[in-house]
Amino acid sequence: MEPKGDIALIGLAVMGQNLILNMNDHGYTVVAYNRTVSKVDEFLNDAAKGRDTIIGAHSIEEMVKLLKRPRKIMLMVKAGKPVDDFIETLLPYLEAGDLIIDGGNSHFPDTIRRTKYLEGKGLLYIGTGVSGGEDGARFGPSIMPGGSPAAWPMVKEIFQAICAKTPDGEPCCDWIGEDGAGHYVKMTHNGIEYGDMQLICEAYQVMKVGLGLTNQEMYEVFAEWNKGELDSYLIEITRDILGYTDENGEQVVDKILDTAGQKGTGKWTTVSSLDLGIPVTLIGEAVYARCLSAMKDERVAASKTLKGPKTKFRGDRKAFVEDIRRALLASKIVSYAQGFMLMREAAKEYKWNLNYGGIALVWRGGCIIRSAFLGKIKEAFDRDRKLSNLLIDKYFRGVIARCQTSWRRAVAKAVQMGVPVPAFTTALAFYDGYRSERLPANLLQAQRDYFGAHTYERIDKPRGQFFHTNWTGRGGTVASGQYNA
Ligand code: 6PG
């Protein structure tokens, strides 16, 4: 058996098949394998028909023998146990210097663990985010690889050949960092995706319920928005969804049950933000909004008894649509600022050297959150590599200054009309909190000290000195820090 395969791919579901075809289009010889082996022949006789540089393997042993050394094997299987199972199955056939790549949506702690495990055996490991759905995989995804640094030169050429390109022709794939960095960045991408989708859905709800716009009218609004600062894949597909009618002339969007699904990456982002103490409030709200939507029966029951305001919109509808657009844009800036704050903290915690401008560039094309906006983020990091927060960049500061009055008006009117806009609202609250020199946490610290002697720092004393007040005259002077059990 001649080892002529450049890379093997395990897992012939649609993403796996499309990645193989994409690699093959770029001149690579790919060995295809699937646990249910019949799928290999189905693939060869169907989508891969006539391509003699896509080779089917009917066992792991055969697959490994068909590969050039050092071997590169990419898994496109379900995240979780299947990845560990395949790693164990592959191990006896591999030798030092061979590389396993996991291209699924794996949880980053698993990728950290697997990298360490395989490096300990002399192998190399990459956990990579691959975004862009079926079409992306076929014609150019955004790829976010992390893992063993020595593995990057082995896949750089192939990944940068098959990935999406920015409008300037730059590849939407670059090395993200060690062990779990690639999957962390992909997880954050997905969290931001949840946020972007929720913001669009809130804009839709305010226009639909608050203003009574028809789908056709909203189609036109989104078409218009897509020509400007909000130009993005998610706005574009929203436009198309609103304009879509089925063979009976019915508008499909109106027929879809209003309960959102989720596979967990948004939740992981939120959990990580809580673990790291970073207020990624918008993604959190987006996850909770999906949870609330899923409580359909309870909501239906509550809708019959819980009353809201009767306020109807009065005013200039066109001007209000523009308010909504600006609220969406300003909220989006907050969401991305929070996402980059999170990655910055994760980099500290996990000792990754992340290149934030580079990440914006990788997300600029191919992925679900691709947008013109990401080009602006890249420019902000080009202006200042060490930029601590997107909100203070001069371009984004300017956009918020321009949008702010509209943003507040949109939130206030939605609240008055009783239309829920949790993501718009939390973004604005974050913005106002972030720009507050003084927050009410002085009172909060007093409360903690009052009931639990938790102590506080003082504005007139150096940081790090802690004080306790005997608020009631009964508690004595012992502070909680002094009697840690
Ligand atoms: C991508 C997507 C993808 C994700 C879906 C579904 O980048 O191509 O993020 O990886 O699986 O968006 O996610 P939910 O089912 O959680 O909405």
Residues whose N, C-alpha, C, O or C-beta is under 5 A from the ligand:
A	BS01	6PG	V130 S131 G132 G133 N190 G261 Q262 K263 G264 T265 I368
